[in-house]
Amino acid sequence: MINKSKSNPKLNIGKNLQKLRLGKELSQNDLSRETGLSVNLIAKIEVGINKNPTIFTLLRIAEALGKKVEDFLK
């Protein structure tokens, strides 16, 4: 059986985003204000509804958190 979380890094984006956001002590509303993205979009990424956010979205979030896009893919 293939471990999908290892073969498909998109599956971890939401969990990693939430972990990094909480590490900065930011709410979803705070991150929304920092990035100009909707709270709804951030929430959908974090819970896995949006499993494939655009690179533009990830770049904006990474910049706001002081991270690199690849930090979401670990």
MIVEXTI-723181 format. One record per residue: residue in three letters; x negated, y, z of N, C-alpha, C in turn; residue number from 1. Coordinates in nm, 4 decimals, decimal comma. Each point is the difference from the previous one (the first is absolute). Example, Ala and Ser with C-alpha at 12.3 -4.5 7.8 and 13.67 -1.06 7.14 Angstrom:
REM residues 2
   type         nX         nY         nZ        caX        caY        caZ         cX         cY         cZ   seq
    Ala    -1,3190    -0,5690     0,7800     0,0890     0,1190     0,0000    -0,0900     0,1200     0,0000     1
    Ser     0,0350     0,1050    -0,0720    -0,0820     0,1190     0,0060     0,0770     0,1090     0,0730     2
END
This chain:
REM residues 74
   type         nX         nY         nZ        caX        caY        caZ         cX         cY         cZ   seq
    Met    -0,0847    -0,1188     0,0000     0,0847     0,1188     0,0000    -0,0888     0,1245     0,0000     1
    Ile     0,0353     0,0985    -0,0803    -0,0758     0,1239    -0,0115     0,0474     0,0979     0,1058     2
    Asn    -0,0964     0,0619     0,0682     0,0315     0,1051     0,0964     0,0201     0,1290    -0,0780     3
    Lys     0,1242     0,0401    -0,0176     0,0301     0,1162    -0,0829    -0,0574     0,1288     0,0559     4
    Ser    -0,0130     0,0121     0,1305    -0,0529     0,1243     0,0563    -0,1462     0,0191    -0,0376     5
    Lys    -0,0724    -0,1093    -0,0259    -0,1395     0,0121    -0,0417    -0,0102     0,0203    -0,1507     6
    Ser     0,0889    -0,0611    -0,0763    -0,0084     0,0092    -0,1450     0,0670     0,1257    -0,0538     7
    Asn     0,0839     0,0654     0,0786     0,0714     0,1178    -0,0460    -0,0067     0,1082     0,1077     8
    Pro    -0,0996     0,0881    -0,0098    -0,0181     0,1005     0,1055     0,1170     0,0957     0,0164     9
    Lys     0,0870     0,0119    -0,1023     0,1156     0,0900     0,0121     0,0886    -0,0398     0,1167    10
    Leu    -0,0028    -0,1262     0,0374     0,0860    -0,0465     0,1080    -0,0369     0,0614     0,1343    11
    Asn    -0,1212     0,0499     0,0138    -0,0446     0,0575     0,1266     0,0033     0,1529     0,0024    12
    Ile     0,0323     0,0619    -0,1070    -0,0052     0,1462    -0,0063     0,0863     0,0631     0,1086    13
    Gly     0,1223    -0,0447     0,0142     0,0912     0,0589     0,0980    -0,0489    -0,0142     0,1423    14
    Lys    -0,0455    -0,1203     0,0353    -0,0508    -0,0212     0,1363    -0,1238     0,0848     0,0256    15
    Asn    -0,0878     0,0064    -0,0988    -0,1223     0,0788     0,0166     0,0305     0,1483     0,0082    16
    Leu     0,0937     0,0454    -0,0808     0,0403     0,1408     0,0056     0,0538     0,0333     0,1385    17
    Gln     0,0876    -0,0837     0,0514     0,0581     0,0259     0,1312    -0,1078     0,0007     0,1085    18
    Lys    -0,0899    -0,0948    -0,0060    -0,1087    -0,0077     0,0981    -0,0869     0,1260    -0,0038    19
    Leu    -0,0359     0,0446    -0,1189    -0,0836     0,1192    -0,0136     0,0753     0,1256     0,0433    20
    Arg     0,1279     0,0067    -0,0341     0,0815     0,1160     0,0397     0,0123     0,0086     0,1513    21
    Leu     0,0300    -0,1125     0,0619     0,0139    -0,0020     0,1456    -0,1336     0,0272     0,0692    22
    Gly    -0,1079    -0,0438    -0,0624    -0,1337     0,0278     0,0539    -0,0302     0,1485     0,0047    23
    Lys     0,0612     0,0743    -0,0886    -0,0144     0,1466    -0,0018     0,1090     0,0679     0,0837    24
    Glu     0,0836    -0,0822     0,0647     0,1104     0,0490     0,0827     0,0953     0,0901    -0,0782    25
    Leu     0,0303    -0,0435    -0,1229     0,0932     0,0732    -0,0849     0,1296    -0,0787    -0,0135    26
    Ser     0,1104     0,0708     0,0021     0,1283    -0,0629    -0,0307     0,0150    -0,0049    -0,1522    27
    Gln     0,0994    -0,0715    -0,0458     0,0280     0,0009    -0,1432     0,0365     0,1412    -0,0453    28
    Asn     0,0699     0,0741     0,0846     0,0341     0,1389    -0,0333    -0,1256     0,0856    -0,0127    29
    Asp    -0,0945    -0,0184     0,0917    -0,1260     0,0747    -0,0071    -0,0727    -0,0289    -0,1312    30
    Leu    -0,0088    -0,1287    -0,0337    -0,0700    -0,0388    -0,1229     0,0732     0,0538    -0,1228    31
    Ser     0,1303     0,0008     0,0059     0,0788     0,0562    -0,1093    -0,0350     0,1469    -0,0217    32
    Arg    -0,0055     0,0754     0,1077    -0,0346     0,1422    -0,0104    -0,1423     0,0185    -0,0528    33
    Glu    -0,0923    -0,0832     0,0442    -0,1407     0,0109    -0,0419    -0,0193    -0,0331    -0,1480    34
    Thr     0,0789    -0,0933    -0,0508    -0,0189    -0,0485    -0,1366     0,0952     0,0610    -0,1020    35
    Gly     0,1121     0,0532     0,0474     0,1027     0,0473    -0,0915     0,0845    -0,1134    -0,0566    36
    Leu    -0,0190    -0,1210     0,0527     0,0789    -0,1161    -0,0406     0,1196    -0,0138     0,0925    37
    Ser     0,1021    -0,0659    -0,0453     0,1193    -0,0147     0,0836    -0,0239    -0,1009     0,1126    38
    Val     0,0681     0,0226     0,1104    -0,0042    -0,0942     0,1125     0,0518    -0,1353    -0,0478    39
    Asn     0,1030     0,0030    -0,0845     0,0585    -0,1221    -0,0524    -0,1040    -0,0825    -0,0768    40
    Leu    -0,0811     0,0641    -0,0820    -0,1030    -0,0710    -0,0752    -0,1032    -0,0617     0,0944    41
    Ile    -0,0450     0,0754     0,0970    -0,0985    -0,0507     0,0963     0,0568    -0,1195     0,0755    42
    Ala     0,1241     0,0112     0,0444     0,0636    -0,1103     0,0728     0,0125    -0,1237    -0,0884    43
    Lys     0,0388     0,0175    -0,1261     0,0146    -0,1140    -0,0912    -0,1335    -0,0700    -0,0248    44
    Ile    -0,1067     0,0761    -0,0085    -0,1319    -0,0610    -0,0172    -0,0365    -0,0791     0,1251    45
    Glu     0,0200     0,0602     0,1160    -0,0387    -0,0646     0,1257     0,0758    -0,1301     0,0261    46
    Val     0,1274    -0,0056    -0,0330     0,0773    -0,1218     0,0268    -0,0060    -0,0998    -0,1148    47
    Gly    -0,0647     0,0374    -0,1088    -0,0195    -0,0936    -0,1095     0,1070     0,0015    -0,1068    48
    Ile     0,0930     0,0948     0,0057     0,1000     0,0119    -0,1066    -0,0687     0,0480    -0,1281    49
    Asn    -0,0876     0,0987     0,0146    -0,0811     0,0471    -0,1122    -0,1377    -0,0640     0,0152    50
    Lys    -0,0216    -0,1111    -0,0675    -0,1254    -0,0749     0,0117    -0,1058     0,0457    -0,0979    51
    Asn     0,0371     0,0892    -0,0903    -0,0929     0,0424    -0,1030     0,0048     0,1517    -0,0189    52
    Pro    -0,0417     0,0758     0,1031     0,0011     0,1459    -0,0149    -0,0998     0,0443    -0,1070    53
    Thr     0,0251     0,1132    -0,0597    -0,0900     0,0505    -0,1041    -0,1333     0,0418     0,0606    54
    Ile    -0,1005     0,0064    -0,0831    -0,1320     0,0444     0,0461     0,0084     0,1452     0,0471    55
    Phe     0,0825     0,0803    -0,0640     0,0194     0,1390     0,0418     0,0512     0,0055     0,1438    56
    Thr     0,0975    -0,0836     0,0310     0,0553    -0,0063     0,1356    -0,1063    -0,0424     0,0990    57
    Leu    -0,0737    -0,1046    -0,0333    -0,1042    -0,0488     0,0912    -0,1110     0,1025     0,0203    58
    Leu    -0,0359     0,0714    -0,1054    -0,1030     0,1032     0,0127     0,0443     0,1117     0,0933    59
    Arg     0,1252     0,0422    -0,0116     0,0514     0,1066     0,0877     0,0015    -0,0441     0,1458    60
    Ile     0,0421    -0,1244     0,0235     0,0042    -0,0516     0,1368    -0,1409    -0,0155     0,0544    61
    Ala    -0,0889    -0,0565    -0,0796    -0,1382    -0,0198     0,0442    -0,0644     0,1332     0,0359    62
    Glu     0,0196     0,1003    -0,0825    -0,0569     0,1319     0,0266     0,0531     0,0566     0,1321    63
    Ala     0,1293    -0,0130     0,0217     0,0616     0,0528     0,1227    -0,0516    -0,0718     0,1245    64
    Leu    -0,0342    -0,1283    -0,0151    -0,0487    -0,0777     0,1142    -0,1517     0,0022     0,0127    65
    Gly    -0,0675     0,0635    -0,0952    -0,1453     0,0026     0,0017    -0,0606    -0,1367    -0,0289    66
    Lys     0,0669    -0,0758    -0,0856    -0,0424    -0,1360    -0,0339    -0,0181    -0,0122    -0,1505    67
    Lys    -0,0422    -0,1201    -0,0421    -0,0118    -0,0326    -0,1411     0,1147    -0,0934    -0,0379    68
    Val     0,0377    -0,0012    -0,1253     0,1076    -0,0869    -0,0466    -0,0313    -0,1451     0,0342    69
    Glu    -0,1241    -0,0406    -0,0128    -0,0339    -0,1400     0,0282     0,0257    -0,0392     0,1451    70
    Asp     0,0095     0,0965     0,0898     0,0326    -0,0310     0,1394     0,1407    -0,0598     0,0137    71
    Phe     0,0869     0,0289    -0,0965     0,1355    -0,0578     0,0027     0,0013    -0,1429    -0,0497    72
    Leu    -0,1053    -0,0411    -0,0681    -0,0034    -0,1301    -0,0666    -0,0744    -0,1061     0,0799    73
    Lys    -0,0444     0,0323     0,1174    -0,0771    -0,0963     0,0808     0,0895    -0,1018     0,0655    74
END
